[in-house]
């Protein structure tokens, strides 16, 4: 990873019924903070929901309308591609996710 980039520290994948998959991800930012992410979606259809919480308890959500732009949601490679693309776009989740954060 390039200097200043966030580092994926831990990924936990959980498979559910009917193609449901969730990932719990911890990353370390360039400034040393830890952020916790959860991604929930289906292997076959629909968007992926992203939930984020930082060390200070601040949280945010986003909808990733086109998850296949980062590959198949079936493997951890998807998580790595998401964060690589996210950082390439100035760490602006809304642009990457085509999201509507509430």
N, CA, C and O atoms as a GROMACS GRO file, in nm:
protein
  408
    1UNK      N    1   0.083  -0.119   0.000
    1UNK     CA    2   0.000   0.000   0.000
    1UNK      C    3   0.087   0.125   0.000
    1UNK      O    4   0.197   0.126   0.056
    2UNK      N    5   0.037   0.228  -0.062
    2UNK     CA    6   0.113   0.351  -0.069
    2UNK      C    7   0.117   0.420   0.067
    2UNK      O    8   0.032   0.394   0.152
    3UNK      N    9   0.216   0.507   0.086
    3UNK     CA   10   0.228   0.577   0.213
    3UNK      C   11   0.105   0.665   0.233
    3UNK      O   12   0.055   0.726   0.138
    4UNK      N   13   0.056   0.671   0.356
    4UNK     CA   14  -0.061   0.750   0.388
    4UNK      C   15  -0.191   0.674   0.371
    4UNK      O   16  -0.298   0.724   0.405
    5UNK      N   17  -0.182   0.553   0.320
    5UNK     CA   18  -0.302   0.473   0.298
    5UNK      C   19  -0.342   0.400   0.426
    5UNK      O   20  -0.259   0.374   0.512
    6UNK      N   21  -0.469   0.370   0.436
    6UNK     CA   22  -0.518   0.289   0.547
    6UNK      C   23  -0.477   0.144   0.525
    6UNK      O   24  -0.460   0.099   0.411
    7UNK      N   25  -0.460   0.072   0.635
    7UNK     CA   26  -0.418  -0.067   0.629
    7UNK      C   27  -0.527  -0.156   0.685
    7UNK      O   28  -0.575  -0.133   0.796
    8UNK      N   29  -0.567  -0.257   0.611
    8UNK     CA   30  -0.664  -0.354   0.661
    8UNK      C   31  -0.592  -0.441   0.763
    8UNK      O   32  -0.493  -0.506   0.730
    9UNK      N   33  -0.642  -0.443   0.887
    9UNK     CA   34  -0.577  -0.517   0.994
    9UNK      C   35  -0.642  -0.652   1.020
    9UNK      O   36  -0.575  -0.748   1.058
   10UNK      N   37  -0.773  -0.661   0.999
   10UNK     CA   38  -0.845  -0.785   1.031
   10UNK      C   39  -0.972  -0.791   0.947
   10UNK      O   40  -1.041  -0.690   0.931
   11UNK      N   41  -1.003  -0.909   0.894
   11UNK     CA   42  -1.129  -0.932   0.823
   11UNK      C   43  -1.190  -1.060   0.877
   11UNK      O   44  -1.124  -1.163   0.887
   12UNK      N   45  -1.317  -1.052   0.912
   12UNK     CA   46  -1.391  -1.172   0.953
   12UNK      C   47  -1.510  -1.186   0.860
   12UNK      O   48  -1.594  -1.097   0.852
   13UNK      N   49  -1.517  -1.297   0.789
   13UNK     CA   50  -1.626  -1.323   0.694
   13UNK      C   51  -1.724  -1.421   0.757
   13UNK      O   52  -1.684  -1.522   0.814
   14UNK      N   53  -1.853  -1.389   0.746
   14UNK     CA   54  -1.958  -1.478   0.796
   14UNK      C   55  -2.058  -1.501   0.685
   14UNK      O   56  -2.115  -1.406   0.631
   15UNK      N   57  -2.079  -1.628   0.650
   15UNK     CA   58  -2.177  -1.664   0.547
   15UNK      C   59  -2.309  -1.698   0.615
   15UNK      O   60  -2.312  -1.769   0.715
   16UNK      N   61  -2.416  -1.646   0.558
   16UNK     CA   62  -2.549  -1.675   0.609
   16UNK      C   63  -2.629  -1.757   0.510
   16UNK      O   64  -2.574  -1.822   0.421
   17UNK      N   65  -2.759  -1.752   0.526
   17UNK     CA   66  -2.848  -1.828   0.438
   17UNK      C   67  -2.876  -1.750   0.309
   17UNK      O   68  -2.870  -1.628   0.306
   18UNK      N   69  -2.906  -1.825   0.204
   18UNK     CA   70  -2.950  -1.770   0.076
   18UNK      C   71  -2.854  -1.668   0.017
   18UNK      O   72  -2.896  -1.570  -0.044
   19UNK      N   73  -2.724  -1.689   0.035
   19UNK     CA   74  -2.625  -1.602  -0.025
   19UNK      C   75  -2.587  -1.480   0.055
   19UNK      O   76  -2.509  -1.397   0.007
   20UNK      N   77  -2.640  -1.465   0.177
   20UNK     CA   78  -2.604  -1.350   0.260
   20UNK      C   79  -2.461  -1.366   0.310
   20UNK      O   80  -2.422  -1.473   0.357
   21UNK      N   81  -2.385  -1.258   0.301
   21UNK     CA   82  -2.247  -1.256   0.350
   21UNK      C   83  -2.225  -1.126   0.427
   21UNK      O   84  -2.274  -1.021   0.387
   22UNK      N   85  -2.152  -1.136   0.536
   22UNK     CA   86  -2.112  -1.014   0.607
   22UNK      C   87  -1.962  -1.020   0.635
   22UNK      O   88  -1.904  -1.127   0.654
   23UNK      N   89  -1.902  -0.903   0.635
   23UNK     CA   90  -1.761  -0.888   0.667
   23UNK      C   91  -1.749  -0.788   0.781
   23UNK      O   92  -1.810  -0.681   0.777
   24UNK      N   93  -1.673  -0.822   0.883
   24UNK     CA   94  -1.634  -0.728   0.987
   24UNK      C   95  -1.488  -0.697   0.962
   24UNK      O   96  -1.405  -0.788   0.953
   25UNK      N   97  -1.456  -0.568   0.952
   25UNK     CA   98  -1.322  -0.527   0.909
   25UNK      C   99  -1.269  -0.419   1.003
   25UNK      O  100  -1.340  -0.324   1.036
   26UNK      N  101  -1.144  -0.435   1.045
   26UNK     CA  102  -1.075  -0.332   1.121
   26UNK      C  103  -0.965  -0.276   1.033
   26UNK      O  104  -0.888  -0.352   0.973
   27UNK      N  105  -0.957  -0.144   1.025
   27UNK     CA  106  -0.848  -0.081   0.951
   27UNK      C  107  -0.776   0.017   1.041
   27UNK      O  108  -0.832   0.068   1.138
   28UNK      N  109  -0.651   0.041   1.008
   28UNK     CA  110  -0.569   0.141   1.076
   28UNK      C  111  -0.547   0.252   0.976
   28UNK      O  112  -0.496   0.228   0.866
   29UNK      N  113  -0.585   0.375   1.013
   29UNK     CA  114  -0.568   0.488   0.922
   29UNK      C  115  -0.424   0.538   0.926
   29UNK      O  116  -0.346   0.498   1.012
   30UNK      N  117  -0.390   0.625   0.833
   30UNK     CA  118  -0.255   0.680   0.825
   30UNK      C  119  -0.218   0.755   0.952
   30UNK      O  120  -0.100   0.762   0.988
   31UNK      N  121  -0.318   0.812   1.021
   31UNK     CA  122  -0.290   0.886   1.145
   31UNK      C  123  -0.295   0.796   1.269
   31UNK      O  124  -0.292   0.846   1.382
   32UNK      N  125  -0.303   0.664   1.250
   32UNK     CA  126  -0.295   0.569   1.361
   32UNK      C  127  -0.425   0.532   1.428
   32UNK      O  128  -0.426   0.454   1.522
   33UNK      N  129  -0.536   0.587   1.381
   33UNK     CA  130  -0.665   0.553   1.441
   33UNK      C  131  -0.717   0.421   1.384
   33UNK      O  132  -0.683   0.382   1.272
   34UNK      N  133  -0.799   0.354   1.463
   34UNK     CA  134  -0.864   0.232   1.419
   34UNK      C  135  -1.008   0.263   1.384
   34UNK      O  136  -1.076   0.336   1.456
   35UNK      N  137  -1.053   0.208   1.274
   35UNK     CA  138  -1.194   0.219   1.236
   35UNK      C  139  -1.248   0.079   1.214
   35UNK      O  140  -1.178  -0.009   1.163
   36UNK      N  141  -1.372   0.060   1.254
   36UNK     CA  142  -1.437  -0.070   1.242
   36UNK      C  143  -1.548  -0.058   1.137
   36UNK      O  144  -1.630   0.033   1.142
   37UNK      N  145  -1.548  -0.150   1.043
   37UNK     CA  146  -1.647  -0.150   0.936
   37UNK      C  147  -1.721  -0.283   0.937
   37UNK      O  148  -1.667  -0.386   0.975
   38UNK      N  149  -1.845  -0.277   0.893
   38UNK     CA  150  -1.922  -0.398   0.867
   38UNK      C  151  -1.986  -0.380   0.730
   38UNK      O  152  -2.043  -0.275   0.700
   39UNK      N  153  -1.975  -0.482   0.649
   39UNK     CA  154  -2.037  -0.485   0.516
   39UNK      C  155  -2.135  -0.601   0.515
   39UNK      O  156  -2.100  -0.713   0.551
   40UNK      N  157  -2.259  -0.574   0.475
   40UNK     CA  158  -2.361  -0.678   0.468
   40UNK      C  159  -2.426  -0.675   0.331
   40UNK      O  160  -2.469  -0.570   0.283
   41UNK      N  161  -2.433  -0.792   0.268
   41UNK     CA  162  -2.494  -0.799   0.137
   41UNK      C  163  -2.522  -0.942   0.095
   41UNK      O  164  -2.508  -1.036   0.173
   42UNK      N  165  -2.560  -0.955  -0.031
   42UNK     CA  166  -2.595  -1.084  -0.087
   42UNK      C  167  -2.504  -1.112  -0.206
   42UNK      O  168  -2.471  -1.022  -0.283
   43UNK      N  169  -2.463  -1.236  -0.220
   43UNK     CA  170  -2.375  -1.274  -0.330
   43UNK      C  171  -2.440  -1.256  -0.467
   43UNK      O  172  -2.370  -1.236  -0.566
   44UNK      N  173  -2.572  -1.262  -0.472
   44UNK     CA  174  -2.642  -1.270  -0.600
   44UNK      C  175  -2.706  -1.139  -0.644
   44UNK      O  176  -2.706  -1.109  -0.764
   45UNK      N  177  -2.760  -1.061  -0.552
   45UNK     CA  178  -2.835  -0.942  -0.590
   45UNK      C  179  -2.816  -0.831  -0.489
   45UNK      O  180  -2.768  -0.852  -0.377
   46UNK      N  181  -2.856  -0.712  -0.531
   46UNK     CA  182  -2.874  -0.600  -0.441
   46UNK      C  183  -2.748  -0.527  -0.399
   46UNK      O  184  -2.636  -0.566  -0.432
   47UNK      N  185  -2.770  -0.419  -0.327
   47UNK     CA  186  -2.660  -0.338  -0.278
   47UNK      C  187  -2.593  -0.402  -0.156
   47UNK      O  188  -2.641  -0.502  -0.102
   48UNK      N  189  -2.484  -0.342  -0.115
   48UNK     CA  190  -2.415  -0.380   0.009
   48UNK      C  191  -2.428  -0.263   0.105
   48UNK      O  192  -2.409  -0.148   0.066
   49UNK      N  193  -2.462  -0.292   0.229
   49UNK     CA  194  -2.470  -0.189   0.332
   49UNK      C  195  -2.336  -0.184   0.405
   49UNK      O  196  -2.279  -0.287   0.440
   50UNK      N  197  -2.287  -0.061   0.427
   50UNK     CA  198  -2.162  -0.042   0.498
   50UNK      C  199  -2.189   0.038   0.625
   50UNK      O  200  -2.254   0.143   0.621
   51UNK      N  201  -2.138  -0.011   0.736
   51UNK     CA  202  -2.148   0.057   0.865
   51UNK      C  203  -2.006   0.084   0.913
   51UNK      O  204  -1.920  -0.004   0.904
   52UNK      N  205  -1.981   0.205   0.965
   52UNK     CA  206  -1.848   0.242   1.012
   52UNK      C  207  -1.858   0.299   1.152
   52UNK      O  208  -1.952   0.372   1.184
   53UNK      N  209  -1.761   0.264   1.236
   53UNK     CA  210  -1.751   0.321   1.370
   53UNK      C  211  -1.604   0.346   1.399
   53UNK      O  212  -1.520   0.259   1.376
   54UNK      N  213  -1.572   0.466   1.451
   54UNK     CA  214  -1.432   0.497   1.481
   54UNK      C  215  -1.402   0.481   1.630
   54UNK      O  216  -1.490   0.444   1.708
   55UNK      N  217  -1.278   0.510   1.669
   55UNK     CA  218  -1.236   0.496   1.808
   55UNK      C  219  -1.312   0.588   1.902
   55UNK      O  220  -1.317   0.564   2.023
   56UNK      N  221  -1.371   0.694   1.849
   56UNK     CA  222  -1.441   0.792   1.931
   56UNK      C  223  -1.591   0.766   1.940
   56UNK      O  224  -1.665   0.844   1.998
   57UNK      N  225  -1.636   0.656   1.882
   57UNK     CA  226  -1.777   0.620   1.887
   57UNK      C  227  -1.862   0.682   1.778
   57UNK      O  228  -1.983   0.660   1.775
   58UNK      N  229  -1.801   0.760   1.689
   58UNK     CA  230  -1.876   0.819   1.579
   58UNK      C  231  -1.908   0.710   1.478
   58UNK      O  232  -1.823   0.625   1.449
   59UNK      N  233  -2.029   0.711   1.426
   59UNK     CA  234  -2.066   0.608   1.329
   59UNK      C  235  -2.128   0.670   1.206
   59UNK      O  236  -2.174   0.784   1.207
   60UNK      N  237  -2.129   0.592   1.099
   60UNK     CA  238  -2.185   0.636   0.972
   60UNK      C  239  -2.229   0.513   0.895
   60UNK      O  240  -2.179   0.403   0.919
   61UNK      N  241  -2.320   0.531   0.803
   61UNK     CA  242  -2.365   0.422   0.717
   61UNK      C  243  -2.366   0.470   0.573
   61UNK      O  244  -2.377   0.589   0.545
   62UNK      N  245  -2.356   0.376   0.482
   62UNK     CA  246  -2.364   0.407   0.339
   62UNK      C  247  -2.418   0.285   0.267
   62UNK      O  248  -2.404   0.172   0.313
   63UNK      N  249  -2.478   0.310   0.152
   63UNK     CA  250  -2.526   0.203   0.065
   63UNK      C  251  -2.435   0.199  -0.056
   63UNK      O  252  -2.417   0.299  -0.125
   64UNK      N  253  -2.377   0.083  -0.082
   64UNK     CA  254  -2.292   0.064  -0.200
   64UNK      C  255  -2.382   0.001  -0.306
   64UNK      O  256  -2.404  -0.120  -0.308
   65UNK      N  257  -2.432   0.086  -0.394
   65UNK     CA  258  -2.532   0.044  -0.493
   65UNK      C  259  -2.477  -0.052  -0.598
   65UNK      O  260  -2.552  -0.135  -0.650
   66UNK      N  261  -2.350  -0.042  -0.629
   66UNK     CA  262  -2.290  -0.124  -0.736
   66UNK      C  263  -2.169  -0.200  -0.681
   66UNK      O  264  -2.056  -0.171  -0.720
   67UNK      N  265  -2.191  -0.296  -0.593
   67UNK     CA  266  -2.078  -0.365  -0.529
   67UNK      C  267  -1.991  -0.443  -0.625
   67UNK      O  268  -1.873  -0.467  -0.596
   68UNK      N  269  -2.043  -0.484  -0.739
   68UNK     CA  270  -1.963  -0.564  -0.833
   68UNK      C  271  -1.851  -0.485  -0.899
   68UNK      O  272  -1.762  -0.544  -0.962
   69UNK      N  273  -1.854  -0.352  -0.886
   69UNK     CA  274  -1.742  -0.275  -0.940
   69UNK      C  275  -1.612  -0.306  -0.866
   69UNK      O  276  -1.504  -0.270  -0.913
   70UNK      N  277  -1.622  -0.371  -0.750
   70UNK     CA  278  -1.505  -0.410  -0.672
   70UNK      C  279  -1.480  -0.560  -0.680
   70UNK      O  280  -1.397  -0.613  -0.605
   71UNK      N  281  -1.548  -0.629  -0.769
   71UNK     CA  282  -1.533  -0.773  -0.784
   71UNK      C  283  -1.649  -0.848  -0.720
   71UNK      O  284  -1.751  -0.790  -0.685
   72UNK      N  285  -1.629  -0.977  -0.706
   72UNK     CA  286  -1.732  -1.062  -0.645
   72UNK      C  287  -1.733  -1.041  -0.494
   72UNK      O  288  -1.628  -1.040  -0.430
   73UNK      N  289  -1.851  -1.023  -0.437
   73UNK     CA  290  -1.865  -1.001  -0.293
   73UNK      C  291  -1.835  -1.128  -0.214
   73UNK      O  292  -1.837  -1.127  -0.091
   74UNK      N  293  -1.808  -1.238  -0.283
   74UNK     CA  294  -1.791  -1.369  -0.220
   74UNK      C  295  -1.659  -1.386  -0.145
   74UNK      O  296  -1.649  -1.474  -0.060
   75UNK      N  297  -1.558  -1.304  -0.174
   75UNK     CA  298  -1.428  -1.325  -0.111
   75UNK      C  299  -1.377  -1.198  -0.042
   75UNK      O  300  -1.427  -1.089  -0.066
   76UNK      N  301  -1.276  -1.216   0.042
   76UNK     CA  302  -1.216  -1.104   0.113
   76UNK      C  303  -1.146  -1.007   0.017
   76UNK      O  304  -1.121  -0.892   0.052
   77UNK      N  305  -1.114  -1.054  -0.103
   77UNK     CA  306  -1.054  -0.965  -0.203
   77UNK      C  307  -1.143  -0.845  -0.230
   77UNK      O  308  -1.093  -0.736  -0.258
   78UNK      N  309  -1.274  -0.865  -0.221
   78UNK     CA  310  -1.368  -0.756  -0.242
   78UNK      C  311  -1.340  -0.642  -0.143
   78UNK      O  312  -1.339  -0.525  -0.182
   79UNK      N  313  -1.316  -0.676  -0.017
   79UNK     CA  314  -1.289  -0.575   0.087
   79UNK      C  315  -1.162  -0.496   0.051
   79UNK      O  316  -1.161  -0.374   0.059
   80UNK      N  317  -1.057  -0.566   0.014
   80UNK     CA  318  -0.932  -0.499  -0.022
   80UNK      C  319  -0.949  -0.408  -0.143
   80UNK      O  320  -0.897  -0.296  -0.144
   81UNK      N  321  -1.024  -0.454  -0.244
   81UNK     CA  322  -1.048  -0.369  -0.363
   81UNK      C  323  -1.131  -0.246  -0.326
   81UNK      O  324  -1.105  -0.137  -0.376
   82UNK      N  325  -1.231  -0.265  -0.240
   82UNK     CA  326  -1.314  -0.152  -0.198
   82UNK      C  327  -1.228  -0.044  -0.134
   82UNK      O  328  -1.236   0.073  -0.173
   83UNK      N  329  -1.145  -0.082  -0.036
   83UNK     CA  330  -1.064   0.018   0.032
   83UNK      C  331  -0.959   0.080  -0.060
   83UNK      O  332  -0.930   0.199  -0.048
   84UNK      N  333  -0.901   0.003  -0.150
   84UNK     CA  334  -0.804   0.059  -0.245
   84UNK      C  335  -0.870   0.164  -0.334
   84UNK      O  336  -0.814   0.271  -0.356
   85UNK      N  337  -0.989   0.134  -0.384
   85UNK     CA  338  -1.061   0.228  -0.470
   85UNK      C  339  -1.108   0.349  -0.390
   85UNK      O  340  -1.103   0.462  -0.439
   86UNK      N  341  -1.152   0.325  -0.269
   86UNK     CA  342  -1.200   0.432  -0.182
   86UNK      C  343  -1.088   0.534  -0.160
   86UNK      O  344  -1.112   0.654  -0.169
   87UNK      N  345  -0.969   0.486  -0.131
   87UNK     CA  346  -0.856   0.576  -0.107
   87UNK      C  347  -0.816   0.648  -0.235
   87UNK      O  348  -0.775   0.764  -0.230
   88UNK      N  349  -0.828   0.582  -0.349
   88UNK     CA  350  -0.797   0.646  -0.476
   88UNK      C  351  -0.891   0.761  -0.507
   88UNK      O  352  -0.858   0.849  -0.587
   89UNK      N  353  -1.006   0.761  -0.445
   89UNK     CA  354  -1.104   0.868  -0.470
   89UNK      C  355  -1.113   0.961  -0.350
   89UNK      O  356  -1.222   1.002  -0.310
   90UNK      N  357  -0.999   0.994  -0.294
   90UNK     CA  358  -0.989   1.093  -0.187
   90UNK      C  359  -1.069   1.057  -0.064
   90UNK      O  360  -1.121   1.144   0.005
   91UNK      N  361  -1.080   0.927  -0.035
   91UNK     CA  362  -1.149   0.878   0.083
   91UNK      C  363  -1.290   0.935   0.096
   91UNK      O  364  -1.337   0.962   0.207
   92UNK      N  365  -1.358   0.952  -0.017
   92UNK     CA  366  -1.494   1.004  -0.016
   92UNK      C  367  -1.590   0.889  -0.044
   92UNK      O  368  -1.611   0.852  -0.159
   93UNK      N  369  -1.647   0.832   0.061
   93UNK     CA  370  -1.732   0.714   0.051
   93UNK      C  371  -1.848   0.735  -0.046
   93UNK      O  372  -1.884   0.644  -0.119
   94UNK      N  373  -1.906   0.854  -0.046
   94UNK     CA  374  -2.023   0.874  -0.130
   94UNK      C  375  -1.990   0.854  -0.277
   94UNK      O  376  -2.072   0.801  -0.352
   95UNK      N  377  -1.872   0.898  -0.322
   95UNK     CA  378  -1.836   0.879  -0.462
   95UNK      C  379  -1.814   0.732  -0.495
   95UNK      O  380  -1.862   0.684  -0.598
   96UNK      N  381  -1.744   0.662  -0.409
   96UNK     CA  382  -1.715   0.522  -0.435
   96UNK      C  383  -1.840   0.438  -0.423
   96UNK      O  384  -1.866   0.352  -0.507
   97UNK      N  385  -1.916   0.463  -0.320
   97UNK     CA  386  -2.030   0.378  -0.292
   97UNK      C  387  -2.153   0.415  -0.373
   97UNK      O  388  -2.250   0.339  -0.375
   98UNK      N  389  -2.151   0.529  -0.441
   98UNK     CA  390  -2.274   0.579  -0.503
   98UNK      C  391  -2.383   0.575  -0.398
   98UNK      O  392  -2.493   0.525  -0.421
   99UNK      N  393  -2.350   0.628  -0.282
   99UNK     CA  394  -2.433   0.605  -0.163
   99UNK      C  395  -2.527   0.719  -0.135
   99UNK      O  396  -2.519   0.828  -0.192
  100UNK      N  397  -2.615   0.689  -0.044
  100UNK     CA  398  -2.702   0.791   0.015
  100UNK      C  399  -2.691   0.772   0.164
  100UNK      O  400  -2.774   0.703   0.225
  101UNK      N  401  -2.589   0.833   0.224
  101UNK     CA  402  -2.568   0.819   0.368
  101UNK      C  403  -2.677   0.895   0.442
  101UNK      O  404  -2.711   1.008   0.407
  102UNK      N  405  -2.729   0.831   0.544
  102UNK     CA  406  -2.835   0.896   0.624
  102UNK      C  407  -2.777   0.957   0.748
  102UNK      O  408  -2.850   1.015   0.828
   0.00000   0.00000   0.00000
